[in-house]
Amino acid sequence: MSAFQPAMITADSASSLLAFALAGAGVAILPAWLVQDEIGKGGLVRLLPDHQFPRQGIYALYPNTRHVPEKVRAFIDFLHERLAL
């Protein structure tokens, strides 16, 4: 007799995990901004509403050069302001 072992899907794309959850493939930990519309439409249900998961980091990677292009600098500044606590 073998014991039941659930499968775990990992991905480096939140949208892929969202697609799996919407297809009924299981439970996913996803950012609120990505799932709020689907929760509102009833396509997804929030589990453990009182549980707080650790905050995840976001990183902006760019080439190590003397001059960072202005549009890259503006985007980094935007991310910093938007995501700051």
Rosetta silent file (secondary structure, phi, psi, omega in degrees, C-alpha in Angstrom):
SEQUENCE: MSAFQPAMITADSASSLLAFALAGAGVAILPAWLVQDEIGKGGLVRLLPDHQFPRQGIYALYPNTRHVPEKVRAFIDFLHERLAL
SCORE:     score description
SCORE:     0.000 S_00000001
   1 L     0.000  125.603  179.976    0.000    0.000    0.000 S_00000001
   2 L  -100.293  146.042  179.270    1.504    3.346   -1.020 S_00000001
   3 L   -81.242  146.898  177.737    0.885    6.603    0.815 S_00000001
   4 L   -68.791  128.567  175.836   -0.669    9.521   -1.039 S_00000001
   5 L  -124.597  110.520 -178.653    1.937   12.119   -1.975 S_00000001
   6 L   -66.673  148.435  177.015    0.554   15.366   -3.370 S_00000001
   7 L   -84.875  147.794  176.238    2.364   16.908   -6.324 S_00000001
   8 L  -122.480  128.386  177.936    3.859   20.369   -6.036 S_00000001
   9 L  -103.141  129.236  174.534    4.196   22.642   -9.037 S_00000001
  10 L  -119.327  148.618 -179.747    6.785   25.403   -8.895 S_00000001
  11 L  -152.369  155.834  176.011    7.242   28.154  -11.449 S_00000001
  12 L   -97.669   16.665 -179.644    9.119   31.409  -11.829 S_00000001
  13 L  -132.132  116.296  178.501    6.023   33.042  -13.301 S_00000001
  14 H   -62.506  -33.372 -179.841    3.081   34.105  -11.160 S_00000001
  15 H   -67.507  -30.877  175.155    0.878   34.181  -14.243 S_00000001
  16 H   -66.994  -43.580  177.763    1.640   30.492  -14.853 S_00000001
  17 H   -64.720  -36.566  175.973    0.627   29.646  -11.305 S_00000001
  18 H   -61.486  -43.823  179.499   -2.523   31.721  -11.756 S_00000001
  19 H   -61.580  -41.515  177.017   -3.382   29.735  -14.884 S_00000001
  20 H   -62.293  -44.645 -179.978   -2.939   26.460  -12.978 S_00000001
  21 H   -63.344  -42.735  179.345   -5.165   27.703  -10.141 S_00000001
  22 H   -65.936  -27.079  178.275   -7.844   28.879  -12.573 S_00000001
  23 L   -82.742   -0.360  178.827   -7.737   25.467  -14.264 S_00000001
  24 L    81.712   20.277 -176.891   -8.480   23.842  -10.910 S_00000001
  25 L   -81.683   -5.021  178.307   -5.017   22.310  -10.556 S_00000001
  26 L   146.767 -156.624 -175.342   -4.644   23.283   -6.902 S_00000001
  27 L  -105.972  144.226  178.873   -3.795   26.081   -4.524 S_00000001
  28 L  -137.321  146.668  171.405   -1.315   28.891   -5.226 S_00000001
  29 L   -95.961  112.731 -174.874    0.270   31.681   -3.235 S_00000001
  30 L  -133.899  155.130  178.946   -0.093   34.725   -5.481 S_00000001
  31 L   -67.856  144.540 -177.625    0.089   38.500   -5.066 S_00000001
  32 H   -57.457  -40.287 -177.963   -3.205   40.231   -4.336 S_00000001
  33 H   -61.722  -26.429 -178.117   -2.865   42.613   -7.305 S_00000001
  34 H   -82.440  -31.148 -173.086   -2.757   39.636   -9.664 S_00000001
  35 H  -106.804   -4.780 -173.633   -5.783   37.769   -8.316 S_00000001
  36 H   -59.161  -39.055  178.659   -8.132   40.521   -7.126 S_00000001
  37 H   -66.031  -43.313 -179.857  -10.186   40.537  -10.339 S_00000001
  38 H   -67.265  -35.355  175.596  -10.581   36.741  -10.349 S_00000001
  39 H   -65.744  -42.766  178.372  -11.565   36.742   -6.671 S_00000001
  40 H   -61.996  -35.432  179.771  -14.136   39.462   -7.429 S_00000001
  41 H   -83.443   -9.063 -179.004  -15.564   37.413  -10.322 S_00000001
  42 L    88.310    5.638  178.911  -15.673   34.247   -8.230 S_00000001
  43 L   -73.167  -25.349  177.360  -13.051   32.453  -10.314 S_00000001
  44 L  -133.058  155.886  177.534  -10.814   32.101   -7.259 S_00000001
  45 L  -123.755  133.271  178.310  -11.456   31.883   -3.527 S_00000001
  46 L   -78.104  126.496  175.368   -9.068   33.286   -0.935 S_00000001
  47 L  -100.791  151.402  177.890   -7.943   30.657    1.553 S_00000001
  48 L    51.978   56.503 -175.598   -6.570   31.491    5.012 S_00000001
  49 L   -62.358  -22.985 -178.892   -7.668   35.154    4.919 S_00000001
  50 L   -90.395   -5.557 -178.776   -6.254   35.825    8.405 S_00000001
  51 L   -88.356  135.178  177.070   -2.809   34.425    7.610 S_00000001
  52 L  -106.618  116.987  176.085   -0.041   36.830    6.616 S_00000001
  53 L   -82.067  153.381  178.045    2.617   35.382    4.352 S_00000001
  54 L   -60.533  144.563  177.318    6.111   36.907    4.436 S_00000001
  55 L   -65.119  142.625  178.396    6.609   39.809    2.026 S_00000001
  56 L   -99.920  147.621  179.587    8.440   38.870   -1.126 S_00000001
  57 L   -86.480  161.402  173.417   11.239   40.943   -2.570 S_00000001
  58 L  -133.670  140.097 -175.967   11.501   42.407   -6.025 S_00000001
  59 L  -126.383  139.688  174.068   14.776   43.173   -7.721 S_00000001
  60 L  -106.659  115.551 -179.589   15.679   45.429  -10.627 S_00000001
  61 L  -105.304  134.097  178.296   18.674   44.057  -12.490 S_00000001
  62 L  -150.518  158.807 -177.541   20.594   46.140  -14.976 S_00000001
  63 L   -60.274  144.437  178.264   24.135   46.147  -16.394 S_00000001
  64 L   -80.645   94.501  179.902   26.857   47.511  -14.159 S_00000001
  65 L  -129.597  165.749  178.617   27.836   50.627  -16.109 S_00000001
  66 L   -66.462  -38.740 -176.486   28.889   54.147  -15.195 S_00000001
  67 L  -113.479  117.537  174.401   25.778   55.637  -16.714 S_00000001
  68 L   -89.252  124.153  179.861   22.350   54.185  -15.983 S_00000001
  69 L   -53.413  144.516 -176.411   19.925   55.275  -18.723 S_00000001
  70 H   -57.337  -38.943 -179.821   17.387   57.820  -17.489 S_00000001
  71 H   -67.958  -32.497  176.277   14.406   55.584  -18.299 S_00000001
  72 H   -69.479  -44.586  178.408   15.950   52.746  -16.264 S_00000001
  73 H   -60.494  -42.347 -179.971   16.638   55.107  -13.348 S_00000001
  74 H   -63.439  -39.661  179.560   13.055   56.430  -13.546 S_00000001
  75 H   -67.430  -42.296  177.854   11.661   52.881  -13.472 S_00000001
  76 H   -61.881  -44.508  177.838   13.805   51.921  -10.472 S_00000001
  77 H   -61.273  -41.607  178.384   12.705   55.083   -8.647 S_00000001
  78 H   -60.101  -47.939  179.651    9.060   54.284   -9.499 S_00000001
  79 H   -60.140  -43.836 -178.703    9.409   50.743   -8.108 S_00000001
  80 H   -61.003  -45.827  179.661   11.090   52.038   -4.976 S_00000001
  81 H   -67.941  -42.935 -175.694    8.370   54.608   -4.306 S_00000001
  82 H   -68.771  -35.808 -173.223    5.482   52.298   -5.224 S_00000001
  83 H  -101.776   -1.688  179.845    6.660   49.313   -3.182 S_00000001
  84 L   -66.672  144.532  178.104    8.122   51.110   -0.156 S_00000001
  85 L   -76.251    0.000    0.000    6.428   50.368    3.143 S_00000001
